[in-house]
Amino acid sequence: MSVCRYVRSRVVFCAQLFALFVLSLSAFGQVPRSQHVVLIIEENHNFNEVQANMPWLVSQGNANGYASNYFAENGGSLKDYLWLASGSCHNASACTLPAGTHDFGCTGNACTSPITDDNIFHELNAHGIAWKVYAQSYAVAGGIVTAADGANGTAYYRRHNGATWYAEILNNLNADGTYDKIVDFSQFATDLANNALPPFVIIVPDGNHDAHDCGSGAAACLQAADNFLSANVAPMLSKSYFQSGGDGMLLVTFDECGGGVNSCTPGNVYTAIIGPNVVPHTVSGVSYGHENALRTMLEALGITTYPGGAATHSAMADFFGGTPTGVLLADDFSSSGVDTTKWSNTVFTGSQNTTVPVNDTNGQLQIGPLPTNATSSSYNGITSRNRYDFTGADAYVQLVQPAAANSNAFSMFAVGNDVNNFYRFYVSGGSLVCEKKIGGTKSQIGASITYNAVSHQFLRIRHDATTGNVVYETAPNNSGAPGAWTQQCSEAWNTTAVPLSSVLFEMKAGTSVAEPNAPGTVIFDNFKAEKPVLLTDDFNTTSLDTTKWSNTVFTGAQNTTVPVSDTSGQLQIGPLPTNATSSSYNGITSVNRYDFTGAYAYVQLVQPAASNSNAFTMFAVGNDVNNFYRFYVSAGSLVCEKKISGAKSQIGAAITYNSVSHQFLRIRHDPTTGNVIYETAPNSGGAPGTWTQQCSEAWNTTAVPVTSVLFEMKAGTSVAEPNAPGTVIFDNFTAAKP
């Protein structure tokens, strides 16, 4: 059983001309501008608890959109509120401080000094955008910014009011200690009735109404929070700006999954985005956190300066159209029960017998024991709770154990639209069959083959975006992951019957006739649906595509005076400085993080820095400033480098750089060996030719988690260069899974 985790692999916008061809594969909506952005932060409960006990909120999330894979960054309330305001926990011992953020001694309860780092309140003030915090019980607690937790016997918590910890506010108080933009919640109804809500609003319920103070138990606590929302927030949703054609955006999230520890089962927190521009019934499986929520709010408000972690995390743009690339859905069935955020205990390809057991047991999906001598069709299984854009995607599952070969019972894996339209593999009576049902008529694709439990242990159905075919493939087991795939059958995908933009996944098993021999229990494991292209850019736009890249570098210091431009269909960095008095690097970093398991990333190095200088041209895949893998070219040499836990070292020997044979640089993860592999290739019409390995070693998954990487291209100088280093030119970047 492999460990499959969602990561912050986020979406890709194809803005170049090539995107007219691939748009359906990777594009999705941007965050629309809004003059009515509202944030509400609830407390200390995980996703499942909320779904079970907050019917009003859940109904709004179902009708609009919610995230099923949203995790808080820290335990301790205040730190999470700070992530939502400035993209950091502001405590170096509690989190890795994102670039541009500092340690202000912040715990879950307080900070030792006012936070002076950039934050959403500073950006709002700087952009002249009005905002207000409406805090329940604030007036009784004293009505001043520094009112303490529980002041005057209230359930007001300053640690739940993030704005009160920033120098932007604390240095500009009124003489009586108040601040005009932080008011008691009683003012909310008045402002709402008078259409006087500012463009950005934070609602801070008190501890009796944010699910924090739970003396009577979690269920009653959450119901009180839900009642507060339905009574006080529902009237806002009836306003014109939250109706069709409006621009309202309400984001409701929870600080963490549990009281102060953020260690729960499950550990995800419920987060909903509500508004007329949200695609109805969105359920996002993308791995998100509070930095993503901050980025989303800023983009909605038209602010393009992103504090802290928001600078390197994407907005939750999939709520506003389409679906993201990367992992669509994954499950290693290691939870204590079927994950109901991913699956429903239903079958969509036929009738269901709910008496057939379906369990998530011993880290596997088990269906059975299947019945013997059943008097009618008896199938059960699971279907994905959501539909997915399957353009250019694939879905596979490990069939650990099919029904007994001496029976005619079926083990089935399907991708499709409804009971009359789908594609599926099945194993029955010792045979493996590719099947389709189109317009209600079932038929076989190709000849059935003898099922082999070793070579056919993984079953995959994929859409070939080039040929337009559905392709059925099998692979052996390789330590819980598929080995090399072998095609079994293929034909044109019927996009009318099974629209690629909206498919379901199903695993089921059962019997169609009486079985004198016991069919046994069918066991599945290690399901994954994914799109192979993670990020691609041929730099053919007129400027840097900021939906894909940020003009930042994550592997070291940045000199923003070094020019970076998307010019003449290329990424150009420079001219690099001569005789610079300090380190002078600039470049771009992917906006999003990606699941790099079994993936590769390459870029064309059209022109490195001048070989008669010591300037550097660099291409990196990594986690943060202290942990990454990269190629660099300097002074005529090509070097494979790594930095692990802050210590840089070379992998293998440096080689003489050859601008022809080394024009493409590739870093990839080999899932079979677990290695990082550095490769080069010549240019072949703007695409890489044959790859040649230059160096390799074991991938350090602790320092550089393979499930969450950034990509970077940069160039610069570390010392004074008497010879002009020139301009570095990159082109044709691609990150994908084979």
Beta strands, then each sheet from edge to edge (+ up, - down):
strand 1: 37-42
strand 2: 65-67
strand 3: 131-135
strand 4: 182-184
strand 5: 200-204
strand 6: 249-254
strand 7: 271-274
strand 8: 282-284
strand 9: 327-331
strand 10: 343-344
strand 11: 358-361
strand 12: 364-367
strand 13: 378-384
strand 14: 394-401
strand 15: 410-418
strand 16: 421-428
strand 17: 431-438
strand 18: 441-444
strand 19: 449-450
strand 20: 458-464
strand 21: 469-475
strand 22: 477-478
strand 23: 481-482
strand 24: 486-492
strand 25: 504-511
strand 26: 522-530
strand 27: 533-537
strand 28: 549-550
strand 29: 564-567
strand 30: 570-573
strand 31: 584-590
strand 32: 600-607
strand 33: 616-624
strand 34: 627-634
strand 35: 637-644
strand 36: 647-650
strand 37: 655-656
strand 38: 664-670
strand 39: 675-681
strand 40: 692-698
strand 41: 710-717
strand 42: 728-736
sheet 1: 4+ 3+ 5+ 1+ 6+ 7- 2+ 8+
sheet 2: 9+ 26- 12+ 11-
sheet 3: 9+ 26- 14+ 20- 21+ 24-
sheet 4: 10+ 13- 25+ 15- 16+ 17- 18+
sheet 5: 10+ 13- 25+ 15- 16+ 17- 19+
sheet 6: 22+ 23-
sheet 7: 27+ 42- 30+ 29-
sheet 8: 27+ 42- 32+ 38- 39+ 40-
sheet 9: 28+ 31- 41+ 33- 34+ 35- 36+
sheet 10: 28+ 31- 41+ 33- 34+ 35- 37+
end
